[in-house]
Amino acid sequence: MWDVKRAVLVTLSIGLLIVIIDGQLINPTKRYCFNFSWMGPKFTNETTGFDNITCDEVTRLADEIPCRHPLVLTFDGSYPNISFLWDNHDADVTCMLAPNEVCASYAYRFDGGWENITYMCTKVVEDNGQSVTSGCYTNYIGNREIKLCVCRSNPGFPCNSGSTSVLTLSLFMLAGLLLAYYR
């Protein structure tokens, strides 16, 4: 859990609110991934007490849905401008990619509407033990859609997309366990 006393709340001019925790310096020769959770359309500038919102509230206490600080919300609940975050807050919304990790985005949708999206550095392994280094995988369970995209960044702008394919439930379960372990 993060310490609220060390957090700095920043209001950006284009209508994005972000809680920044212990920033880092970006080295242009290193590879980075985005590392934050968009809290979804339920949280806007009209949300009261947003500085106290936790990952449990964003994921509605679902253990298998990852969440990373900082938590990002937009004034109107729309998807955040990734380029703006990189250009203006790169050190606050990224993690340095380790040699055995991938960049991942984990998006959760219910009844056709996005609930939240988390970006992170992590490891993803198929049920046969093979590391996953690129691609997008979608799993449908009733009215829920879970989309996991993984990639390897080069120095410069972090990657966050890949080609689409269908993922087996066992890979999602294993990926969820790994993501929970690296939380």
C-alpha positions in Angstrom: 0.0 0.0 0.0 1.3 3.5 -0.7 1.8 6.2 1.8 -0.6 9.1 1.3 1.9 11.5 2.9 4.4 10.9 0.1 1.8 11.3 -2.7 1.5 14.5 -4.7 -1.7 15.4 -6.4 -1.3 17.1 -9.8 -4.1 18.7 -11.8 -3.1 18.8 -15.4 -4.4 21.5 -17.8 -6.0 19.1 -20.2 -8.3 17.7 -17.6 -6.4 14.7 -16.2 -5.9 14.0 -12.5 -3.1 11.7 -11.4 -1.7 10.7 -8.1 2.1 10.6 -8.3 4.1 8.3 -6.0 7.9 8.6 -5.7 8.9 9.6 -9.3 11.9 8.2 -11.1 14.2 9.6 -13.7 13.9 8.3 -17.3 17.0 7.1 -19.0 16.6 7.3 -22.8 18.8 4.2 -23.3 16.6 2.0 -21.2 13.3 0.2 -22.0 10.2 1.2 -20.1 6.5 0.2 -19.8 3.6 2.2 -18.7 2.8 1.4 -15.1 -0.5 2.8 -13.8 -4.2 2.0 -13.6 -6.9 4.0 -15.3 -9.7 3.9 -12.8 -12.4 3.8 -15.5 -15.4 5.9 -16.4 -17.0 5.7 -13.0 -14.3 8.0 -11.5 -14.3 11.7 -12.8 -13.5 15.1 -11.5 -16.9 15.0 -9.7 -15.8 12.0 -7.7 -15.3 13.1 -4.1 -12.5 11.6 -2.0 -10.6 10.4 -5.1 -7.3 11.0 -3.3 -8.3 8.2 -0.9 -9.5 5.7 -3.6 -7.7 2.4 -3.4 -7.0 -0.4 -5.9 -9.6 -2.5 -4.1 -12.3 0.1 -5.0 -11.1 0.3 -8.6 -11.1 -3.5 -9.1 -14.2 -4.0 -6.8 -12.2 -6.4 -4.6 -11.6 -8.9 -7.5 -8.2 -10.5 -6.7 -7.6 -11.6 -10.4 -7.7 -8.0 -11.7 -4.3 -6.2 -11.4 -4.0 -2.6 -10.2 -1.0 -0.4 -10.1 -0.2 3.0 -8.6 -0.5 5.7 -9.7 -4.2 5.6 -10.1 -5.3 7.8 -13.1 -8.7 9.4 -13.6 -9.9 11.9 -16.2 -12.3 14.8 -15.8 -15.0 13.2 -17.9 -14.3 9.5 -17.4 -12.8 9.1 -20.9 -9.7 7.0 -21.6 -6.5 8.9 -20.7 -4.3 10.4 -23.3 -1.3 8.1 -23.2 0.9 10.4 -25.3 0.3 13.3 -22.9 1.2 11.1 -19.9 4.4 10.1 -21.6 5.4 13.6 -22.7 4.6 15.2 -19.4 4.8 12.6 -16.6 6.9 9.8 -18.1 8.9 9.1 -14.8 5.7 8.9 -12.8 3.7 6.5 -15.0 6.4 4.0 -16.1 8.5 1.1 -14.8 11.8 0.1 -16.2 11.5 -3.2 -18.1 13.7 -6.0 -16.7 15.3 -8.4 -19.2 12.9 -11.2 -18.4 9.7 -9.1 -18.3 7.2 -7.7 -20.8 5.0 -4.7 -20.9 1.3 -5.6 -20.3 -2.0 -3.9 -20.5 -4.9 -5.7 -18.7 -8.3 -4.3 -19.7 -11.5 -5.4 -18.0 -14.9 -4.8 -19.7 -18.4 -5.6 -18.5 -21.6 -5.4 -20.6 -19.6 -3.6 -23.4 -18.2 -0.8 -21.2 -14.6 -0.6 -20.0 -14.3 -0.8 -16.2 -10.6 -0.3 -15.8 -7.2 -0.8 -17.5 -3.9 -1.5 -15.9 -0.5 -1.1 -17.5 2.6 -2.8 -15.9 5.9 -4.5 -16.2 5.4 -8.2 -15.5 6.0 -11.8 -16.6 3.4 -13.8 -18.6 3.8 -17.5 -19.0 1.6 -20.0 -20.9 0.3 -23.1 -19.2 3.0 -25.1 -21.0 5.7 -23.0 -19.3 6.5 -20.9 -22.4 7.1 -17.2 -21.9 4.7 -14.9 -23.8 6.5 -11.8 -25.3 3.9 -10.3 -27.7 0.3 -10.5 -28.6 -3.2 -9.7 -27.4 -5.4 -12.3 -25.8 -9.1 -12.0 -25.1 -11.2 -14.1 -22.8 -15.0 -13.9 -22.6 -16.8 -15.1 -19.5 -20.5 -14.3 -19.7 -20.8 -10.5 -19.9 -17.2 -9.9 -19.0 -14.3 -9.4 -21.4 -10.7 -9.5 -20.3 -8.1 -8.4 -22.7 -4.4 -8.9 -22.0 -1.8 -7.4 -24.4 1.9 -8.0 -24.0 4.9 -6.6 -25.8 8.6 -5.8 -25.4 9.5 -2.1 -25.6 12.6 -0.7 -27.2 14.2 2.5 -25.9 11.7 5.3 -26.4 7.9 5.3 -26.2 6.6 2.2 -24.2 4.6 -0.3 -26.2 1.1 -1.2 -25.2 -0.5 -3.2 -28.0 -0.1 -6.4 -30.0 -1.9 -8.6 -32.5 -5.2 -10.1 -31.5 -5.8 -13.8 -30.8 -7.9 -15.9 -28.5 -6.4 -16.9 -25.1 -7.1 -20.1 -23.2 -8.6 -19.8 -19.8 -5.6 -21.6 -18.3 -3.2 -18.8 -19.6 -5.4 -16.2 -18.1 -5.5 -17.9 -14.8 -1.7 -18.3 -14.8 -1.2 -14.7 -15.9 -3.5 -13.6 -13.1 -1.5 -15.5 -10.6 1.8 -14.0 -11.8 0.3 -10.5 -11.9 -1.0 -11.0 -8.3 2.4 -12.2 -7.2 4.2 -9.2 -8.7 1.6 -6.7 -7.2 
